[in-house]
Amino acid sequence: MIKIKNILSIIVTVVVIFIIYINYDKIYDYVYNYLVPSKEIIIHDINKYQKNYEFKFISNVKDFKPENKEDVLNIFYTVLNNGWDEFTFYCPDDYKDCLEDVKTIGDDEVLLSKLNDYVSPFNSYSTYKTIYDSTGEVTLKVKHTYSYTEIERINKDIDKIISENITNDMSNYDKILVMHDYIINNTKYDTLRDKNGESKYDSERITGLLYEHYSICSGYADTMSVILDKLNIPNFRVSSTTHVWNAVYIDGEWYHLDLTWDDPVTTSGEDRITHDYFLIDNDKLEDLTSSTDEHKFSLNFYPLFK
């Protein structure tokens, strides 16, 4: 009886092996397609706020198969610049340090904040989360600074401001000057938030500047950036450890534009407007702020000013 069972077992094994052999391709396809996680990269629609300028520090990419750390950084940037809420890519098997580079970039808050400087405020993040596992799957999740409802309202009101103050016969210089003066004349610097980090105003965002007329540097810079985008003038934001302002490309050169410091806080409470930080070059910026750290920024992050 035992011998018969052994013979049957051998026959069954041989039959199974034969079936697997003649159906190998079908079985392989089934296992690969249904049991192995798909590594297909899904490309979402790009929103209309994507910037297409060449910034040197980072670049927009279309190939999401990284080969080195620079490629990974560019993927992080592209996800933001394209306005995506979530995106998944995969580390290639032959890129051994890929997950380590993903972790290094995802944990570097300073580096990620610089990516924010190069995208439209409407695509910037309030939180940027990196999720990855040992299979090499990487998912980036973005919570944006401005909601769709806020963006719709801001766009409508800024379009109205531009139409009431800008004419087509103006030079880009004059357009920037008019909008610089308009913002400062209709905004007060939020000294309360500057002192203790708390305020009753939404002054760190465009909404505080437009609708409450109080702002800190990020509100000034975001608002001006959106306006410059609408005027088709290349721009990005520049940040130090304590401050942020605008960089503007005009007449073939990049210049600094700082509305915050052109809207000085006076001891008398008097409203003033200056143009000390209006479209100035690097040397002028250093001369004006040599005694402070407010405008000290790394050329590694902003190589266009080298």
C-alpha positions in Angstrom: 0.0 0.0 0.0 2.8 2.3 0.9 4.6 1.6 -2.4 1.4 2.4 -4.3 1.1 5.8 -2.5 4.7 6.6 -3.3 4.2 5.7 -6.9 1.0 7.9 -7.1 2.9 10.7 -5.4 5.7 10.5 -8.0 3.2 10.4 -10.8 1.3 13.5 -9.5 4.6 15.4 -9.0 5.7 14.5 -12.6 2.3 15.6 -14.0 2.4 18.9 -12.0 5.9 19.6 -13.2 4.9 18.8 -16.8 1.8 21.1 -16.6 4.0 23.9 -15.1 6.6 23.3 -17.9 4.1 23.6 -20.8 2.3 26.5 -19.2 5.3 28.4 -17.8 4.7 31.6 -19.7 1.0 31.8 -18.6 1.8 31.0 -15.0 4.7 33.6 -15.0 2.4 36.3 -16.4 -0.3 35.5 -13.8 2.2 35.7 -10.9 3.8 38.9 -12.2 0.6 40.7 -13.0 -1.5 39.7 -10.0 0.8 38.8 -7.2 3.8 41.2 -7.8 3.0 44.9 -7.1 2.8 46.9 -10.3 5.6 49.4 -10.9 3.7 51.4 -13.5 4.3 55.1 -13.0 1.0 57.1 -13.3 1.6 60.6 -14.7 -1.1 63.1 -13.6 -2.2 66.2 -15.4 0.0 69.2 -14.9 -1.7 72.3 -13.5 -1.4 75.8 -15.1 0.9 77.2 -12.4 3.9 75.1 -13.4 7.1 77.2 -13.9 9.2 76.3 -17.0 12.3 78.5 -16.4 15.8 77.1 -16.2 16.9 77.7 -12.6 20.2 75.7 -12.6 19.6 74.4 -9.0 16.8 72.1 -10.0 15.0 71.0 -13.2 11.6 69.8 -14.2 11.8 66.1 -15.4 9.7 63.8 -17.5 11.6 60.6 -16.8 10.8 59.4 -13.2 13.3 56.6 -13.1 16.2 58.1 -11.1 19.8 57.2 -11.6 21.4 59.4 -8.9 20.6 61.8 -6.1 20.2 64.8 -8.4 17.5 62.9 -10.3 15.7 62.2 -7.0 15.8 65.8 -6.0 14.5 66.8 -9.4 11.6 64.4 -9.0 10.7 66.0 -5.6 10.8 69.4 -7.3 8.7 68.3 -10.3 6.0 66.9 -8.1 5.7 70.3 -6.5 6.1 72.3 -9.7 3.4 70.3 -11.4 0.9 70.9 -8.6 0.4 67.2 -7.8 -1.1 66.1 -4.5 0.5 62.7 -4.6 2.9 60.8 -6.8 4.6 57.4 -6.7 7.8 56.4 -8.4 10.2 53.4 -8.0 13.9 53.0 -7.2 15.7 51.0 -9.9 17.4 47.8 -8.8 20.8 49.0 -10.1 20.6 52.3 -8.1 21.7 50.9 -4.8 21.7 54.1 -2.7 18.3 55.3 -4.1 16.2 54.7 -0.9 19.0 56.3 1.2 19.0 59.4 -1.0 15.2 59.5 -0.9 15.4 59.5 2.9 18.1 62.1 3.1 16.2 64.5 0.8 12.8 63.8 2.5 14.2 64.5 5.9 16.0 67.7 4.9 13.6 70.5 5.7 15.9 73.3 4.6 16.4 71.7 1.2 12.7 71.0 0.7 11.9 74.6 1.6 14.3 75.8 -1.2 12.2 73.7 -3.6 9.2 75.7 -2.4 11.0 78.9 -3.4 11.2 77.8 -7.0 7.5 76.9 -7.6 4.4 79.0 -7.8 2.9 79.9 -4.3 -0.2 78.1 -5.5 1.9 74.9 -5.9 3.9 75.3 -2.7 3.5 72.9 0.2 2.6 73.3 3.9 3.6 69.7 4.5 5.6 67.4 2.2 5.5 63.7 3.3 7.8 60.9 1.9 6.7 57.3 2.2 8.9 54.4 1.0 9.4 50.7 1.6 12.1 48.0 1.0 10.6 47.2 -2.5 11.8 50.6 -3.7 8.3 52.1 -4.0 8.4 55.8 -3.0 5.2 57.9 -2.6 5.3 61.7 -2.2 2.3 63.4 -0.6 1.8 67.1 -0.7 -0.5 69.3 1.4 -0.6 72.6 -0.4 -0.3 76.1 1.2 -3.4 77.4 -0.5 -6.7 75.5 -1.1 -8.5 75.4 -4.5 -11.2 77.8 -3.1 -8.6 80.3 -1.9 -6.7 80.2 -5.2 -9.9 80.9 -7.1 -10.7 83.9 -4.9 -7.1 85.2 -5.0 -6.9 84.9 -8.7 -10.1 86.8 -9.3 -9.1 89.6 -7.0 -5.5 89.9 -8.2 -6.7 89.9 -11.8 -8.9 92.9 -10.9 -6.1 94.7 -9.2 -3.9 94.2 -12.3 -6.6 95.4 -14.7 -7.1 98.5 -12.7 -3.4 99.4 -12.4 -1.6 98.0 -15.4 -1.8 99.0 -19.0 -0.3 97.1 -22.0 1.9 100.1 -23.0 3.8 99.9 -19.7 7.3 98.4 -19.6 8.0 95.4 -17.3 9.9 97.8 -15.1 7.0 100.1 -14.7 4.5 97.2 -14.2 6.6 95.9 -11.3 7.0 99.3 -9.8 3.2 100.0 -9.9 2.4 96.6 -8.2 5.3 97.1 -5.7 3.8 100.4 -4.7 0.2 99.2 -4.7 1.0 96.3 -2.3 2.9 98.4 0.1 0.4 101.3 0.1 -2.4 98.8 1.0 -0.5 96.7 3.5 0.9 97.0 7.0 3.7 94.8 8.3 2.4 92.5 11.0 4.7 93.3 13.9 2.8 91.1 16.3 3.6 87.9 14.4 7.1 89.1 13.9 7.6 89.4 17.7 6.0 86.3 19.1 4.9 84.2 16.1 1.2 84.6 16.8 -1.3 87.0 15.3 -5.0 87.4 14.7 -4.1 87.9 11.0 -3.3 85.4 8.3 -0.3 87.5 7.5 2.1 84.7 6.4 0.0 84.1 3.3 -1.5 86.0 0.4 -4.9 85.9 2.1 -3.7 88.0 5.0 -2.2 90.7 2.7 -5.2 90.9 0.3 -8.1 90.7 2.7 -6.8 91.8 6.1 -4.1 94.1 4.8 -1.5 92.8 7.2 1.5 90.8 6.1 4.9 89.4 7.0 7.7 88.6 4.5 6.2 85.4 3.1 2.9 87.1 2.4 4.6 89.9 0.5 6.8 87.5 -1.5 3.9 85.1 -2.3 1.6 87.9 -3.5 4.3 89.5 -5.6 5.3 86.1 -7.1 1.7 85.5 -8.2 1.5 88.9 -9.8 4.8 88.5 -11.6 3.6 85.1 -13.0 0.4 86.8 -14.3 2.6 89.4 -15.9 4.7 86.6 -17.5 7.8 88.0 -15.8 10.2 85.2 -14.7 10.7 85.0 -11.0 11.3 82.9 -7.9 11.6 83.5 -4.2 14.8 83.7 -2.2 15.0 82.8 1.5 17.5 83.1 4.3 17.1 81.5 7.6 14.7 84.3 8.8 13.5 86.1 5.7 12.1 85.6 2.2 11.8 88.0 -0.8 11.6 87.9 -4.6 14.0 87.4 -7.4 13.0 88.9 -10.8 14.4 88.5 -14.3 14.3 91.7 -16.3 16.5 93.2 -19.0 18.5 90.0 -19.2 19.5 90.0 -15.5 18.2 88.6 -12.2 17.5 91.2 -9.5 16.3 91.2 -5.9 13.0 92.7 -5.0 12.1 93.0 -1.3 8.7 94.5 -0.6 9.0 93.8 3.2 12.0 96.0 3.6 10.5 98.7 1.3 7.5 98.9 3.8 9.4 100.0 6.9 7.8 100.0 10.4 8.2 103.5 11.9 8.2 104.4 15.6 5.5 107.0 14.9 3.2 104.5 13.1 3.4 106.6 9.9 3.0 104.7 6.7 6.0 105.0 4.5 7.2 103.5 1.2 10.8 103.2 0.0 12.5 101.8 -3.1 15.8 100.9 -1.5 15.2 97.2 -2.3 13.5 97.6 -5.7 15.3 95.6 -8.4 18.8 95.7 -7.0 21.7 93.5 -7.8 23.7 91.3 -5.4 26.3 93.8 -4.6 23.7 96.5 -3.7 21.9 94.0 -1.5 25.1 93.1 0.4 25.9 96.8 0.9 22.4 97.6 2.3 22.3 94.6 4.7 26.0 93.9 5.5 25.3 94.4 9.2 22.4 91.8 9.4 21.8 88.2 8.5 18.3 88.9 7.0 19.5 88.7 3.4 22.3 86.2 3.7 21.5 83.3 1.4 23.4 80.4 0.0 24.5 80.7 -3.6 24.5 76.9 -3.7 20.7 77.1 -3.6 20.4 80.1 -5.8 23.2 79.8 -8.4 21.6 82.3 -10.8 23.1 85.0 -8.7 26.6 83.8 -9.0 
